[in-house]
Amino acid sequence: MSIFDAILLFLAGFLSGAANAVAGGGTFITFGAMTLVGLPPIVANATSSVTQFPGYITSTLAYSADIRHFWRGALLLCLISAAGALAGALILLALDNPSFRVLVPWLLLGATALFAAGPWLKPAPKPGHEAAVGSLAGSLAQFVTAVYGGFFGAGMGVMMLATLGLTQAGDYHRLNALKNMLAMVIAAVAIVVFVSGGVVAWPQAIIMIPGGALGGYAGVWIAKRVPQNLVRGFVVAVGLFLAFYYFSKG
């Protein structure tokens, strides 16, 4: 790994953390940077999950006051999420890099479209209700989302917030707290599978993680000065660029 690659990865980690703090979509940036420095797509995807994990932890802790009110009722969704993430991660490891490369541009286009539509997919507020485990349909929707998250995490948060808004009770903040909690479970299970499968590029991850931490901190400053739509547009542009890159590479 050259000095240029290390600088690129650190900056990508920083931008990813900042984007996640303001509008989300940091996975596009970390995945893209690792692709550009030559990592195979499966390794880039798995390593991106590792670099995003600290952010899932801190965002969950930030909602600890809300989570205390419903965590017992959400245990079933946590178990469902763990099972789905395990299935998705194992499916990824069952593929070889050429097979996954064929899927990547389509996955990126779908995730980019989902992320772009994020503001319109936010659940309507339901004041006075707590987020709780819902129907069988809600459990199935969460399982499918977790499979996707274990397989390819980009856009997972937007997808999960949309499905939780349709299937669970709770105002926006409680649903977002539940989403963060479940995302942490999905990422943790996927990372265990990826580490066991030996597909994590640790040198690249170690460079990106502190950049992401600094970016997350700076994101608070950025959020006060840069319009969220501008950050969202940047992330969408990155997603479209990566999709075009993979289409052109065949």
Secondary structure, 3 states (H helix, E strand, C coil): CCHHHHHHHHHHHHHHHHHHHHCCCHHHHHHHHHHHCCCCHHHHHHHHHHHHHHHHHHHHHHCHHHHCCCCCCCHHHHHHHHHHHHHHHHHHHHCCHHHHHHHHHHHHHHHHHHHHCHHHHCCCCCCCCCCCCCCHHHHHHHHHHHHHHHHCCCCHHHHHHHHHHHHCCCCHHHHHHHHHHHHHHHHHHHHHHHHHCCCCCHHHHHHHHHHHHHHHHHHHHHHCCCCHHHHHHHHHHHHHHHHHHHHHHC
